[in-house]
């Protein structure tokens, strides 16, 4: 007789293709079947915890999705993302306000409309492709068919959602992601429906062809176009350009014919379209489509104010000039005053003094500066006393890039050359321009499929028109995508790929890791200790496997992603030997566990690292992953229903939370329940705390002041045969499976604490025993198992079989035990009176069907091998 020890099961369930691969290193630690058992890194396999019923999803007829949100170390929330709604769960219950479940409300940030339904655009088929990036209390969501959304947590009971407000007029430097600037001979004319300012009663005096116009508070700027009308001397009438702003009450312009007398009249001046106005965009070619409605466009014009000049001959405040980028400042003449250069980043609402210059007739300066955001400047002269020079002293501020950029959002489509638009950022001019950019996201260009937070930027990537492109926000300004050359500016890059794969996921490590449908990439600066900038980026292709849109995960310190076709999980890690990121297939030994495809994943960190994933057929699979211990093992989890979604939360105690959305059939109807793997089962197992055991699915706990026979409140299990774990006068007992009728069951023995739920079976089938004989292997020979021992830990019940048909219970009671007392907890080796006849190979089956714990630590199989081979 041969005695063989199986001391570990932490290689998990292996593919049927490997049943004869006894030469593989982990063969002895693997199983043919591992259902409803969780692998531990230490070797034993535990019966998984049951699930607790938390409540029904809002809609029973359509699938929703659960997403975990860790708001803080102590605040953990599950988001129920359903068709047309979002609800929230916390501490095992829906978050409510005045007894009603809290839902997110829709907010249109750009026109202040609220309360619309549905609150988001996602349909049932979209939900699993929605990607999420949480930045504190802001949650950004992307899907390739819909505009990016922003969910805002104002409090646990107050949530709003709407399109990401790119270009929000209330935020000075908010800007939308853009494509490259137009390089074709196509212009856009932003007509403002004849928006003109009017100055009445302007008086004109002349010196040759130079006209001085006097009008208090005129607010014109140098270089601005004007039209004079109604002057009695016709030489003043016409369209001119402001040549000089003398003061806030005087300006000068040059006419073509010298007037013969002074006069007065009306001055009209065209105003560039301002925030909030609706304008018409007229293009010189067919560039607009109906799908452009809702898209952002950037229009650039030469700054009508090419410089700002202020005389230093009285206390005064100049007009204003917008500057983005570098500027220079000079003073001229001899002057006695304090001159303040003031700036504003909120369009003139508040002002700060940026520079101060003082002279007592003995100072002039040439200064320079640089603005990384669009800034409004003005000059103030204070403390003036008479100048000592014959020429008027002055100060002049000049932008080195005399271009102003405005932002509009298309609100209506007329034809391929004309659309209506709302101004979000004031335009820099009124004429036609060839300097324009189309917004990156629209129904025409597509929407980003992926997003991530990296280097203090939010990054969107992968639209249908630009599948290999990425847009990074301004540093620490997550809705500002205004591009530039400064390190903090937003950037737009496209992978230089020969394959053109669609970007599917992004993850932040020392580099930005990128998965496309055809290959995997890294993006970093040339020095990985520094962030990516518009002028410092290094992109490298790493592998050519291709990725699924199912979210990649950082598990421990490694990237795990799902390969395209949703069948393989690859482990992406940096290797110093190759100086490359290598992606190994970690499902190779358990390829059958993903046979119907992986549709969702979520990662549990403690007590053990487990990647949970949902299959296309509704089975839940766990992958215990402790790479430093060389542990990668799969187990399948089956319940009376279909698992449709999984989410995890950081736990506040000794374990993370695993939440499930389960579709069940109750009373002949389809229902969808939000459930959670029961917390505290590791502690309850280790301490043999029977009162806290929970090994039923969709379970509820009912407690009573005195023993009760009728257990109510079970309508969510109507018509089901349930498993019951009850506490009565003699301890915790297993009750034979009653059926729920009318939302209740009746116990033969009254109990004061009753756990009721759906039964599930945990099964472990190790690989067949094998040994080397003097004349070769035992494989292919007839065998029999006359006896076996099983080592269990803190377990009750359990059965063994050699054929999966006839089962033998473990001997768990002694002759001195009271038969109706609570079953004992077993530790150590237990004899199982299971044996087999001679057969062509013998399997060993272990199972637990009762609502109690069961941990298999080891098996000792005694077997005999016939000299005869199989016929």
Buried (B, 14 or more C-beta within 10 A) or exposed (E): EBEBEBEBBBBBBBBEEBBEBBEBEBBBBBBBBBBBBBBBBEBBBBBBBBBBBBBBBBBBEBBBBBBBBBBEEEBBBBBBBBBBBBBBBBEBEBBEEEEEBBBBBBBEBBEEEEEEEEBBBBBBEBBBBBBBBBEEBBBBBBBBBBBBBBBBBEEBEEBBBBBBBBBBBEBBBBBBBBBEEBEEEBBBBBBBEEBEBEBEEBBBBBEEEBBBBBBEEBBBBBBBBBBBEBBEBEBBBBEBEBEBBBBBEBBBBEBEEEBEEBBBBBBBBBBBBBBEBBBBBBBBEEBBBBBBBBBBBBBBBBBBBEBBBBBBBEEBBBBBBBBBBEBBBBBBBBBBBBBBBBBBBEBEEEBEEBBEBBBEBEEBEEBEBEBBBBBBBBBBBEEBEEBEEEEEBBBBBBBEEBBBBBBBBBBBBEEEBBBBBBBBBBBBBBEBBBBBBBBBBBBBBBBBBBBBBBBBBBBBBBBBEBBBBBBBBBBEBBBBBBBBEBBBBBBBBEBEBEEEBBBBBBBBBEBBBBBBBBBBBBBBBEEEEEBBBBEBBEBEBBBEBBBBBBBBBBBEEBBBBBBBEBBBBBBBBBEEEEEBBBBEBBBEBBBBBBEBBBBBBBBBBEBBBBBBBBBEEBBBBBBBBBBEEEBBBBBBBBBBBBBBBBBBBBBBEEBBBBBBBBBBEBEEEEBBBBBBBBBBBBBBBEEBBBEBBBBBBBBBBBEEEEBBEEBEEBEBBBEBBBBBBBBBEEBBBBBEBBEBEEEBBEBEEBBBBBBBBBBBEBBBBBBBBBEEEEEEEBBEBBBBBEBBBBBBBBBBBBBBBBBEEEBBEBEBEEEEEEEEEBBEBBBEBBEBEBBBEEBEBBBBBBBBBBBBBBBBBBBBBBBEBBEEEEE
